[in-house]
Amino acid sequence: FAAPTSWLHEKIKESSLFSSSPLVDIPLAVDDQQFQPLEKQVARTRLGLTTEDHKNRVVFFIGAQAIFESRKGFAFLERALQQLHGDPGVTDRVLFLVAGSDSEQAKERIPFRTIPLGFLQGEQALALAYQAADCFVCPSIEDAGPMMIIESMLCGTPVLAFRTGGAPDLVDTGKTGYLAKMKDHDDLAQGIRFFIKASEEPNQLSRMSAESRRRAAENNAPSQVAE
């Protein structure tokens, strides 16, 4: 067996059928040329986020092919956002970008300013969404990847995620994002607050951006995986 994440490594080891089988760790390979950093304001301009109000907000990106699939964890994110609703330090500061076939429906359930991007066609459009964001939010509670964590970090965008799948391999609180306790919507809300506070600290977001790119390229760039 070849396990792409430590989470799947442990799942194989726990298997009654396969625990004694040969097992190697080979990370998922993601194109580090297609997914690479771009200056935030350039990316936001290309997405049409051109007003001063857009520029001054902390931008969170959420995306999944099927956002409401239970294992993608939107219900936990929804509870976290409901908890934050009404806090002026959050309401006046955040903007959510949502991609996926259900993005319009998701907008109705997010109690903050939200722009639905629809189903993004192609890696270039997906990369632009990561590049425009300050944080990619991944509330998945059961996932073999997720690939989107790697793609986001290669774009220099730190990640807020639960401790599952490949998140613990890449997301380091304060360095490449915020790793929340599994299925803990309170901690997920704390992660949102963490990024808002980080945006107020000189260069903290840019430091996390650079470290995110370095960490993902070191682990998941095709040349590294081939080695």
N, C-alpha and C positions, 0 to 999 in steps of 0.2 A: 504494500500500500504506500501511496505517496500522499502525505497530508499537507495541505497548503497553509494551515494555521495550527497553532498550539491547541485550540479548542477541538478541532477535528482529530488531532493526534490523541488527545485524551479520550475522545469518543471511541476510537478504534481500540485503544487499550482497555476500555471498559466492556468491549463487545465479548459476549460469551462464545461467539463463533470465530472471531478473528484476532483475539488478544495476543495469541502466540505467533501470528504471521509476521514476516519481515515488514518493517515500517521505516520509511525515510521521510524527512521533511523537505518539501520543495515548494517555496512560496509561489503564489499566483503571479504571473508575468503581466505587466500592464505597460502599454506604450508610453514611455517617459518623454517622447518628443511630441506626441499629440496632446498629452496632458502635462502641461508645464506652466509656470507662473506667467501672468500678464499683469501689468499695472492696473490696479483696481478701477481707477476712474476711466481708463480706456475700455475695460470690459463693461462697466456700467453704462457708458455712453453707447456702446454697441447694442446693449439690451434696451436702450431707450430710457434709462434711469438718469435723466439729465438735470433735474431740478435741484436746487440747493437743499431742499428737504430730503431728497434721495441721498445726496452726498453726505449729509450729516448723520445718517442713521447707521446703526449696526445691522448689517444684512446677514440674515440666516437663510440658508438654502436647505430645502427638504425635497426629497425626490424618491420615487419608486415606481416601477411599472404598474403595480397595483397597490396604491397607498393604503387602502383599507384591509389588505390581507392581514390576518391577525398576527402572524409572526413578524410583520414589519413594525409592530409596536405603536401605531399612530394613537391608539387609545391612551397610552401612557403619556405621550407628548401632549395630547389634548388636555389631559388632567393637569399636567404641569403648567400649560398656558392659561388654563382657567384659574389656577392658583395665583398666577402673576397678574391676571387681569385687574385693572384698576390701580395698579402701582404706577404713579406718574413717572418714576424713574425708569420704568420699562416701556410703558405705552408710548411715550414721546420719543423713545430712542430706537425702537426696533422696526425692521421691515423684513417680511418673510417672502421669499421666492419659493414657489411650489411647482414641481414638475412631475408629470405622470398623467395617465389617462383619466385620473379622478381629481385633477388639480382644482377644477372649478368647485366641486363638492367639498374638497378639503378647505378651500378658502372660506366657505360658509361656516366652518367649524373652528376656524382660528380667530380668536377675539382681538387680533391686532391687524395693522395695515398689512395686506397681503396681495401679491401679484401672482396670478396663476400663469405658468409658462406653457401649459399643455404638455403633450407628449413630445419630447425633444427628439428630433430626427438627426441621428448621426453623432459621432464623437465630438466634432467641432462645436456643435451647439451645446452639448453637455459640458464640455470643458469651459465654455464661456460662462455658464451658470456658476460653476465652481469658482472661476477667476473673479467673478463679480462679488462673491460673498466673502464675509469675514469669518464665517463658520458654516460648516456642513453639519446638519443635525441628523444623526442616524439612530433612531430609537428601536432598531430591530432587537427582538428578544430571542430569535433563533435563526441563524444564518451561516452558511458555509463560508462566506466572504466577510463582510460584503465587499464586492469589487469597488463600490462607490467610495468607501473609506480610502482605498488606495488611490483612486483617481483624484479625489479631492486633495489629498496630501501631496501628490505629485504636482498639482496646480498651485501648491503653496498655501492651501486653505486648511487650517486646523479643524479638528473634528470634535463634536460632542456626541458621545455614544455610550451605550450600556456595555458592561463588561461581558461580552459574548462574542462568538465568532473570532475574526481576526483583530478586533478592536484592541484587546490587551497587548497584542504584539506590536502595535504601532502608536496607539494613543497613550500619551504620558501627560497626566494632568499638570498644567502649567508650562509644559514644554512643546507639546504638539496638539494640545486641546484639553479636553476634560472627560475623564472616564467615570461615568456614574455607576452606582450600585444597580445590580440587576433588578428590573421591574420596579424601581423606586422613583416615582414621579416627582417626589420632593427633591431628590438629588438631581433629577433632570432639570427642574426649575432652577436649582442652585447653579447648574452649568450655564444656563442662559444669563443669570446674573453675573457669573464669572466673566463671560465674554463682554458684557456691557462695561464692567469695571476695567477689564483689560484694555478696552478701547480708550479709556481715560488716562491710562498710564503711558508715558512716552516710550514709544518703540516696542511695547510688549507684543502687540499683534504682529508687527513685522518680524520680531525675533521668533515667535511661534511659527510664522509662515516659512521662514528660512529653514527652521529645524524640521518642519513637516516635510518639506521638499527633500531635504537631505536624508531623513529617515526612510521615506518611502522609496526613494531612488536606490538607496543602499540595499534595501530588502527586496524590491519588486521590479526594478528595471530589468528588461529582458536579458541584457548582458550579464547582470548579476545572477539571475535565476539560472541561466545557461551554465555558468561556472559551477 
